[in-house]
Amino acid sequence: MDEYELLVKSGNIGIYNSCEVTELVIMEPNEIIYNLYTICVFQEKNVSPEKHKYDRFCKKINLDDCSIAIFQYELTLSEIKENFEKLIHEYKWISNREGEYSIKDNNLKRLNKQFIPSIEDNRLNHVLKNNFYSGSYILEFFDEKKKFDFLTGDEEHFEKISKKIHKRLPINLFKVRDRLGNFIFQFPVNILNVKTKVASDSWESLNFNLDWHHLIKDNYPDCILEVDSILDNNHIGTNFEEYNGNGFQEVNAGNVDSLVNIKIWRKNPKLLLYSDSGNYIKSIGFSISIGGQNVRYFMNDGEKVFINLYSKDLESSVENQKYYQYIENSIGIKEKELLEKTLSFKQYTPFKNKSEGIGDLRRLIRENGKNGVYLWDPFLSFKDIVNTLFYCPFEGVALKALGSKKLNKDELNNQKDLFSNLNSNFKGLNLEFRIQQSEKAHDRFLIFPGNSKRYEQPKVYSLGTSLNSFGRNYHILQEVLHPQAVVRVFDKIWEESKENSIWKYPE
């Protein structure tokens, strides 16, 4: 009970008077009940003894041969302590709804306390409650023999179930399926609110703004403030200082130009009160649109679409870059972003929403199109180009569309007429559609050419199918591991096909 008592003690990391319990349980037809996921969140709220024992809500999600029930209620500190002790010693859970029930096969392993920071890319935050202030400690009982294949065996089926749960609770079990069957006791750090910012134009130190809970403002704990600046896995600025007891304190680390890790440690007892990681914004670029001058509009499927345009970065030349930009651009995008967020690999099936595929391509164009976008598809047509390249929000960047299907005179005129008669002001477009001389290239690619002057590497995605069927049949969107080779071939064929231009804007 040492860690539990350490965390629950008033003033160590929080002020707690009760606990909110949320249970997700599997209910089988023969009334066997077992845990899918349970979280107990300690809170400052006072609970009235005569009123707290009730289900705040009860929801049920019916599956093929069982159902998932969701229950939520509140317990006093003495009651939740009894639950915790019984879970440790007897592998049993005391449910406010059903009394107590045994945990299947006694497969729970109690983990040591963990501090969960509030950073977005921490997966556990998908199944914790409101962990976006100073972070939380958790005590976790881990189910090491998970028996949920009937839920997770079919990934699309499990994703649908997770979405149904997410509609009722702000948790995402699909992203954190390794926590199925677990019990988590969450202790939010609520005695301290922290804000930090760069202290001066030299970018050598940080200012800490510490706001303590009103119950301990006159008896704040001894703390250590730590700053660690990392670039390309190198520690380029590091320092820690004793907390001076004031609301503001400057900590000089020598350099905070890159990824900065911040921690606040309590000295006695030794506990982490705050942790954050991120980059501070050194400059902000923006454009002002006056009277619709920087807006592109066009008709698509009877709907008028408006795209806000952004001017090209005038400081993109090598001589205007800072040292850390050279280093960051050389690290490689793949090391910075998660596979899921970058759409580096995604499967499409006939059962998915047909508009999802084109939506993903538009997202890639929005996120990566600042240096231009090239679309390479043997069966490319007017409709495909409008559905993709027209959605690029970066003004004046090169948009190249390369097809290979030979067009007769009538087809050629039809394609030109479709572009010319499109209800659009073509604002900010720099687009050309060509037909390649040879029909030997049959792969389909979405290409982002990069910027060699800024050491920005190209990105290339293999589409797996033509645009006219993208997202409708089974195929795979995946990032190409060696994009430069594809860019080189595209550039060569593009140059060879300059006499086969179908449409160009501006002419």
C-alpha positions as CSV (number, residue, x, y, z in Angstrom):
1,M,0.0,0.0,0.0
2,D,3.0,2.3,0.1
3,E,2.6,3.9,-3.3
4,Y,-1.2,4.2,-3.0
5,E,-0.8,6.0,0.4
6,L,1.9,8.2,-1.1
7,L,-0.2,9.3,-4.0
8,V,-3.5,9.7,-2.2
9,K,-2.1,11.7,0.7
10,S,-3.5,15.2,0.6
11,G,-1.1,17.7,-0.7
12,N,1.6,15.3,-2.0
13,I,0.4,15.7,-5.6
14,G,-3.3,16.5,-5.2
15,I,-6.2,17.3,-3.0
16,Y,-8.7,14.4,-3.1
17,N,-12.0,13.8,-1.4
18,S,-13.6,11.1,-3.5
19,C,-13.2,8.9,-6.6
20,E,-15.1,8.6,-9.8
21,V,-15.3,5.0,-11.1
22,T,-16.1,4.1,-14.7
23,E,-16.5,0.4,-15.6
24,L,-16.7,-1.2,-19.0
25,V,-17.7,-4.8,-18.5
26,I,-18.4,-7.7,-20.8
27,M,-21.8,-9.3,-20.0
28,E,-22.4,-12.7,-21.4
29,P,-25.9,-14.3,-21.8
30,N,-25.3,-16.6,-18.8
31,E,-24.7,-13.4,-16.7
32,I,-21.0,-13.9,-16.4
33,I,-19.4,-10.5,-16.0
34,Y,-15.8,-9.6,-16.5
35,N,-13.8,-6.5,-16.8
36,L,-13.1,-4.9,-20.2
37,Y,-11.6,-1.7,-18.8
38,T,-12.0,0.1,-15.5
39,I,-10.7,3.5,-14.5
40,C,-10.9,5.1,-11.0
41,V,-10.2,8.9,-11.1
42,F,-9.5,10.6,-7.8
43,Q,-11.1,14.1,-7.5
44,E,-11.3,17.0,-5.2
45,K,-15.1,16.9,-5.2
46,N,-16.8,16.1,-1.9
47,V,-19.3,13.2,-2.0
48,S,-22.4,13.1,0.2
49,P,-22.5,9.7,2.0
50,E,-26.2,9.3,1.5
51,K,-26.3,10.3,-2.1
52,H,-23.1,9.1,-3.8
53,K,-24.1,5.4,-4.4
54,Y,-25.9,5.6,-7.7
55,D,-25.1,4.9,-11.3
56,R,-24.5,8.2,-13.0
57,F,-25.5,6.5,-16.2
58,C,-25.8,3.0,-17.5
59,K,-25.3,2.2,-21.2
60,K,-25.2,-1.0,-23.1
61,I,-23.6,-1.9,-26.5
62,N,-25.0,-5.1,-27.9
63,L,-22.6,-7.5,-29.8
64,D,-23.2,-10.8,-31.5
65,D,-23.1,-13.1,-28.4
66,C,-22.5,-10.7,-25.6
67,S,-22.8,-7.0,-24.7
68,I,-20.6,-4.2,-23.3
69,A,-22.1,-2.4,-20.3
70,I,-20.8,1.0,-19.1
71,F,-21.4,2.1,-15.5
72,Q,-20.2,5.2,-13.7
73,Y,-20.5,6.1,-10.1
74,E,-18.6,7.8,-7.2
75,L,-17.0,6.4,-4.1
76,T,-15.7,7.9,-0.9
77,L,-11.9,7.6,-0.2
78,S,-12.5,4.8,2.3
79,E,-14.6,2.8,-0.2
80,I,-12.1,3.1,-3.0
81,K,-9.3,2.1,-0.7
82,E,-11.2,-1.1,0.1
83,N,-11.6,-1.8,-3.6
84,F,-7.8,-1.3,-4.1
85,E,-6.9,-3.7,-1.3
86,K,-9.3,-6.4,-2.4
87,L,-7.9,-6.2,-5.9
88,I,-4.3,-6.7,-4.6
89,H,-5.0,-9.5,-2.2
90,E,-8.0,-11.4,-3.7
91,Y,-8.0,-10.5,-7.4
92,K,-11.6,-9.3,-6.9
93,W,-13.3,-6.1,-7.8
94,I,-16.1,-4.5,-5.7
95,S,-18.6,-3.1,-8.1
96,N,-21.1,-0.5,-6.8
97,R,-23.6,-2.1,-9.2
98,E,-23.2,-5.8,-8.8
99,G,-21.3,-6.2,-5.5
100,E,-18.0,-8.0,-6.0
101,Y,-16.9,-10.4,-8.8
102,S,-13.7,-12.3,-9.4
103,I,-11.2,-11.2,-12.1
104,K,-10.8,-14.0,-14.7
105,D,-7.8,-16.3,-14.1
106,N,-6.1,-14.0,-11.7
107,N,-3.9,-12.6,-14.5
108,L,-3.5,-9.1,-13.1
109,K,0.0,-7.8,-12.5
110,R,0.3,-4.7,-10.4
111,L,2.7,-2.2,-12.0
112,N,4.7,0.4,-10.1
113,K,3.5,3.9,-10.2
114,Q,3.8,5.7,-13.5
115,F,3.7,9.4,-14.3
116,I,1.7,10.2,-17.4
117,P,2.5,13.6,-18.9
118,S,-0.1,15.6,-20.7
119,I,1.7,15.5,-24.1
120,E,-0.6,14.6,-27.0
121,D,1.4,11.7,-28.4
122,N,1.2,9.7,-25.2
123,R,-1.1,6.8,-26.0
124,L,-2.4,6.4,-22.4
125,N,-4.0,9.8,-22.6
126,H,-6.6,8.2,-24.9
127,V,-7.9,6.2,-21.9
128,L,-7.3,8.6,-19.1
129,K,-9.6,11.4,-17.9
130,N,-8.8,15.0,-18.8
131,N,-5.0,14.5,-18.5
132,F,-4.1,17.8,-20.1
133,Y,-3.1,20.0,-17.2
134,S,-0.1,19.0,-15.1
135,G,-0.3,15.2,-15.8
136,S,-1.3,12.3,-13.6
137,Y,0.2,9.4,-11.7
138,I,-1.4,6.1,-12.2
139,L,-1.4,2.7,-10.4
140,E,-2.2,0.0,-12.9
141,F,-3.3,-3.6,-12.7
142,F,-2.3,-5.1,-16.0
143,D,-4.1,-8.1,-17.5
144,E,-1.3,-10.2,-19.0
145,K,-3.4,-12.9,-20.5
146,K,-5.9,-10.9,-22.5
147,K,-8.8,-12.9,-23.8
148,F,-10.4,-10.4,-26.2
149,D,-9.7,-12.0,-29.5
150,F,-13.4,-12.0,-30.3
151,L,-13.2,-8.2,-30.1
152,T,-9.8,-7.4,-31.6
153,G,-9.4,-10.3,-34.1
154,D,-11.2,-8.3,-36.8
155,E,-9.5,-4.9,-36.7
156,E,-12.3,-3.1,-38.6
157,H,-14.9,-4.7,-36.3
158,F,-13.0,-3.6,-33.2
159,E,-12.6,-0.1,-34.5
160,K,-16.4,0.1,-34.9
161,I,-16.9,-1.1,-31.4
162,S,-14.4,1.4,-30.1
163,K,-16.2,4.2,-31.9
164,K,-19.5,3.2,-30.3
165,I,-17.8,3.3,-26.9
166,H,-16.2,6.7,-27.7
167,K,-19.7,8.2,-28.4
168,R,-20.5,7.5,-24.8
169,L,-17.1,8.0,-23.1
170,P,-14.1,10.1,-24.1
171,I,-11.8,7.1,-24.4
172,N,-10.3,5.3,-27.4
173,L,-9.7,1.6,-26.8
174,F,-8.8,1.0,-30.4
175,K,-5.6,3.0,-30.0
176,V,-4.8,1.5,-26.6
177,R,-6.0,-2.0,-26.9
178,D,-3.1,-3.2,-24.8
179,R,-5.0,-1.9,-21.8
180,L,-8.1,-4.1,-22.3
181,G,-8.8,-6.0,-19.1
182,N,-6.9,-3.5,-17.0
183,F,-7.8,-1.5,-13.9
184,I,-6.3,2.0,-13.6
185,F,-6.3,4.3,-10.6
186,Q,-5.6,7.8,-11.8
187,F,-4.2,10.5,-9.5
188,P,-4.3,13.9,-11.3
189,V,-1.7,16.4,-10.2
190,N,-4.0,19.3,-9.1
191,I,-1.9,21.1,-6.5
192,L,0.1,23.0,-9.2
193,N,-0.7,24.7,-12.5
194,V,2.4,25.5,-14.7
195,K,3.0,27.8,-17.6
196,T,6.4,28.3,-19.3
197,K,7.7,30.6,-22.0
198,V,11.0,31.7,-23.5
199,A,12.6,34.3,-21.2
200,S,14.4,36.5,-23.7
201,D,15.3,37.0,-27.3
202,S,18.6,35.1,-26.7
203,W,16.6,31.8,-26.4
204,E,18.9,30.7,-23.6
205,S,16.4,30.3,-20.7
206,L,12.8,29.7,-19.7
207,N,10.4,31.5,-17.4
208,F,8.3,29.3,-15.1
209,N,5.0,30.5,-13.9
210,L,3.9,28.3,-10.9
211,D,0.4,28.7,-9.5
212,W,-0.2,26.5,-6.4
213,H,-3.5,25.2,-5.0
214,H,-5.0,27.6,-2.5
215,L,-4.8,25.0,0.3
216,I,-1.0,24.8,0.1
217,K,0.0,28.2,-1.2
218,D,1.5,29.1,2.2
219,N,3.2,25.7,2.6
220,Y,4.5,25.0,-0.9
221,P,7.0,22.1,-1.2
222,D,10.7,22.2,-2.0
223,C,11.1,21.5,-5.7
224,I,13.7,21.2,-8.5
225,L,13.0,22.9,-11.8
226,E,14.7,21.1,-14.7
227,V,15.2,22.1,-18.4
228,D,16.7,19.9,-21.0
229,S,16.9,21.0,-24.7
230,I,17.5,18.2,-27.3
231,L,18.3,18.4,-31.0
232,D,19.1,15.4,-33.1
233,N,19.4,13.3,-29.9
234,N,22.1,15.7,-28.5
235,H,21.6,17.6,-25.3
236,I,22.4,21.2,-26.4
237,G,21.1,23.0,-23.2
238,T,20.5,21.5,-19.8
239,N,20.1,22.9,-16.3
240,F,18.2,22.4,-13.0
241,E,17.7,24.8,-10.2
242,E,16.1,24.9,-6.7
243,Y,12.7,26.4,-6.7
244,N,12.8,29.9,-5.1
245,G,9.3,29.9,-3.8
246,N,8.0,32.7,-6.0
247,G,5.3,32.6,-8.6
248,F,7.9,33.3,-11.4
249,Q,11.4,31.9,-11.9
250,E,13.9,32.0,-14.7
251,V,16.0,28.9,-15.5
252,N,19.0,29.4,-17.8
253,A,19.7,26.2,-19.9
254,G,22.0,27.8,-22.4
255,N,19.9,26.9,-25.4
256,V,16.1,26.3,-25.9
257,D,16.1,26.4,-29.7
258,S,14.8,22.9,-30.2
259,L,12.8,20.2,-28.4
260,V,12.6,21.2,-24.8
261,N,11.9,18.7,-21.9
262,I,10.6,20.3,-18.7
263,K,10.2,18.7,-15.3
264,I,9.3,19.9,-11.9
265,W,10.4,17.5,-9.1
266,R,9.1,17.5,-5.6
267,K,12.1,16.7,-3.3
268,N,10.3,15.2,-0.3
269,P,8.6,12.9,-1.0
270,K,10.4,12.4,-4.3
271,L,7.6,12.8,-6.9
272,L,7.2,14.3,-10.3
273,L,4.8,17.2,-10.3
274,Y,5.0,18.3,-13.9
275,S,6.5,17.1,-17.2
276,D,6.1,18.6,-20.7
277,S,7.9,18.3,-24.0
278,G,7.7,20.4,-27.1
279,N,9.1,23.2,-29.2
280,Y,8.6,26.9,-28.5
281,I,7.4,29.0,-31.5
282,K,10.2,31.3,-32.6
283,S,8.3,33.1,-35.3
284,I,4.8,33.0,-36.8
285,G,4.0,33.4,-40.5
286,F,0.6,34.6,-41.5
287,S,-1.2,36.1,-44.4
288,I,-4.1,38.5,-44.5
289,S,-6.9,37.9,-47.0
290,I,-8.7,41.1,-48.1
291,G,-11.9,41.0,-50.1
292,G,-11.4,37.4,-51.1
293,Q,-8.2,38.1,-53.0
294,N,-6.4,35.0,-51.5
295,V,-9.3,32.6,-51.8
296,R,-9.7,30.1,-54.6
297,Y,-13.2,28.9,-55.5
298,F,-14.5,26.3,-57.9
299,M,-17.5,24.1,-58.4
300,N,-17.2,20.4,-57.4
301,D,-20.2,18.1,-57.7
302,G,-22.6,21.0,-57.7
303,E,-21.0,22.5,-54.5
304,K,-19.0,25.7,-54.5
305,V,-15.7,25.1,-52.7
306,F,-13.5,27.8,-51.2
307,I,-9.8,27.2,-50.5
308,N,-7.9,29.8,-48.4
309,L,-4.5,30.4,-49.9
310,Y,-1.2,30.9,-48.2
311,S,1.7,32.8,-49.8
312,K,4.9,30.9,-50.3
313,D,7.5,31.4,-47.6
314,L,9.7,34.2,-48.7
315,E,12.3,33.1,-46.2
316,S,12.8,29.7,-47.7
317,S,16.3,30.4,-49.1
318,V,19.3,28.7,-47.5
319,E,20.8,32.0,-46.4
320,N,17.8,32.8,-44.2
321,Q,17.7,29.5,-42.4
322,K,18.9,29.1,-38.8
323,Y,21.3,26.4,-37.7
324,Y,18.7,24.3,-36.0
325,Q,16.5,24.3,-39.2
326,Y,19.4,22.7,-41.2
327,I,19.7,20.0,-38.5
328,E,16.0,19.4,-38.2
329,N,15.5,19.2,-42.0
330,S,18.3,16.6,-42.2
331,I,16.8,14.3,-39.6
332,G,14.0,13.1,-41.8
333,I,10.3,13.3,-41.5
334,K,9.8,9.7,-40.8
335,E,11.7,10.0,-37.5
336,K,9.4,12.8,-36.4
337,E,5.9,11.6,-37.1
338,L,4.0,8.5,-36.2
339,L,3.1,6.1,-38.9
340,E,-0.6,6.5,-38.4
341,K,-0.6,10.3,-38.4
342,T,1.4,10.5,-41.7
343,L,-0.7,8.0,-43.5
344,S,2.5,6.1,-44.3
345,F,0.5,2.9,-44.6
346,K,-3.3,2.5,-44.9
347,Q,-5.5,-0.2,-46.2
348,Y,-8.8,0.5,-48.0
349,T,-11.6,-2.0,-48.4
350,P,-15.0,-1.9,-50.1
351,F,-16.6,-1.6,-46.6
352,K,-15.0,1.8,-45.8
353,N,-16.7,5.1,-46.6
354,K,-15.9,5.7,-50.2
355,S,-15.1,9.4,-49.6
356,E,-12.5,8.5,-47.0
357,G,-9.8,7.7,-49.5
358,I,-10.0,11.0,-51.4
359,G,-10.2,12.8,-48.0
360,D,-6.9,11.2,-47.0
361,L,-5.2,12.3,-50.2
362,R,-6.5,15.9,-49.6
363,R,-5.1,15.7,-46.1
364,L,-1.7,14.6,-47.4
365,I,-1.7,17.5,-49.9
366,R,-2.6,20.0,-47.1
367,E,0.1,18.7,-44.9
368,N,2.9,18.2,-47.4
369,G,2.1,20.3,-50.5
370,K,4.1,23.5,-49.6
371,N,6.8,22.6,-52.1
372,G,4.5,21.4,-54.9
373,V,2.4,18.3,-55.7
374,Y,2.8,15.9,-58.6
375,L,0.0,13.3,-59.4
376,W,1.0,10.4,-61.6
377,D,-1.8,8.1,-62.8
378,P,-2.2,6.4,-66.2
379,F,-6.0,7.0,-66.3
380,L,-5.9,10.6,-64.9
381,S,-8.8,12.8,-65.9
382,F,-10.3,16.2,-65.3
383,K,-12.4,15.0,-62.4
384,D,-9.5,13.3,-60.6
385,I,-7.4,16.6,-60.8
386,V,-10.3,18.7,-59.5
387,N,-10.8,16.2,-56.6
388,T,-7.2,16.4,-55.5
389,L,-4.8,19.1,-56.8
390,F,-7.3,21.9,-56.7
391,Y,-7.5,21.4,-52.9
392,C,-3.8,22.4,-52.5
393,P,-3.9,25.5,-50.3
394,F,-0.4,26.7,-51.1
395,E,-0.4,29.6,-53.5
396,G,1.6,29.3,-56.7
397,V,3.4,26.0,-56.0
398,A,3.9,23.7,-59.0
399,L,1.0,21.2,-59.4
400,K,1.8,18.6,-62.1
401,A,-0.6,16.0,-63.4
402,L,0.8,13.2,-65.5
403,G,-1.4,10.6,-67.3
404,S,-0.7,8.1,-70.0
405,K,-4.0,7.2,-71.7
406,K,-3.9,8.4,-75.3
407,L,-6.8,10.7,-76.1
408,N,-8.4,11.1,-79.5
409,K,-9.3,14.5,-80.7
410,D,-12.8,14.5,-79.2
411,E,-11.6,13.3,-75.8
412,L,-8.8,15.9,-75.9
413,N,-11.2,18.7,-76.6
414,N,-13.6,17.5,-74.0
415,Q,-10.9,17.5,-71.3
416,K,-9.9,21.1,-72.3
417,D,-13.5,22.2,-72.3
418,L,-14.1,20.8,-68.8
419,F,-11.2,22.8,-67.4
420,S,-12.1,26.0,-69.3
421,N,-15.8,25.8,-68.3
422,L,-15.2,25.1,-64.7
423,N,-16.8,27.7,-62.5
424,S,-13.6,28.8,-60.8
425,N,-11.4,31.9,-60.5
426,F,-8.3,29.6,-60.5
427,K,-6.8,31.8,-57.9
428,G,-3.2,30.7,-56.9
429,L,-3.1,27.8,-59.3
430,N,0.1,26.8,-61.1
431,L,-1.1,23.6,-62.7
432,E,-0.4,21.6,-65.8
433,F,-1.9,18.4,-67.1
434,R,0.3,16.3,-69.5
435,I,0.1,12.9,-71.2
436,Q,3.3,11.0,-71.1
437,Q,4.9,9.8,-74.4
438,S,5.3,6.2,-73.3
439,E,2.6,4.0,-71.8
440,K,5.1,1.8,-70.0
441,A,4.7,3.4,-66.6
442,H,1.6,2.0,-64.8
443,D,2.1,2.7,-61.1
444,R,0.1,5.5,-59.4
445,F,1.9,8.0,-57.2
446,L,1.2,11.1,-55.2
447,I,4.5,13.0,-55.1
448,F,5.8,15.8,-52.9
449,P,9.1,17.0,-54.4
450,G,10.7,18.4,-51.3
451,N,13.1,21.3,-51.3
452,S,16.8,20.5,-51.8
453,K,17.9,24.0,-50.7
454,R,16.3,23.5,-47.3
455,Y,17.4,19.9,-47.1
456,E,13.8,18.9,-47.1
457,Q,13.5,15.4,-48.5
458,P,10.7,14.4,-51.0
459,K,7.8,12.3,-50.0
460,V,6.2,9.8,-52.3
461,Y,3.0,7.7,-51.8
462,S,2.1,4.7,-53.8
463,L,-1.7,4.8,-54.4
464,G,-2.2,1.2,-55.2
465,T,-5.0,2.0,-57.7
466,S,-6.1,4.8,-60.0
467,L,-7.8,7.9,-58.7
468,N,-11.1,6.9,-60.3
469,S,-11.4,3.9,-57.9
470,F,-9.3,5.2,-55.0
471,G,-10.9,4.2,-51.6
472,R,-13.5,2.0,-53.3
473,N,-11.8,-1.3,-53.8
474,Y,-9.2,-3.1,-51.8
475,H,-5.8,-1.4,-52.2
476,I,-3.0,0.1,-50.1
477,L,-1.7,3.6,-49.7
478,Q,1.9,3.5,-48.5
479,E,4.8,5.8,-48.3
480,V,7.7,4.9,-50.6
481,L,11.0,4.2,-48.7
482,H,13.2,5.6,-51.5
483,P,11.2,8.6,-52.8
484,Q,14.0,10.3,-54.6
485,A,14.2,7.5,-57.2
486,V,10.5,8.0,-58.1
487,V,10.9,11.8,-58.3
488,R,13.8,11.4,-60.7
489,V,11.9,9.2,-63.1
490,F,8.8,11.5,-62.9
491,D,10.9,14.5,-63.7
492,K,12.4,12.8,-66.7
493,I,9.1,11.6,-68.2
494,W,7.5,15.0,-67.4
495,E,10.2,16.8,-69.4
496,E,9.9,14.3,-72.3
497,S,6.1,14.9,-72.4
498,K,6.2,18.7,-72.7
499,E,4.7,18.5,-76.2
500,N,1.6,16.6,-74.9
501,S,0.2,19.3,-72.6
502,I,-3.6,19.0,-72.2
503,W,-4.3,22.0,-70.1
504,K,-2.2,24.6,-68.2
505,Y,-2.9,27.5,-65.9
506,P,-1.6,30.1,-66.2
507,E,-1.0,29.6,-69.9
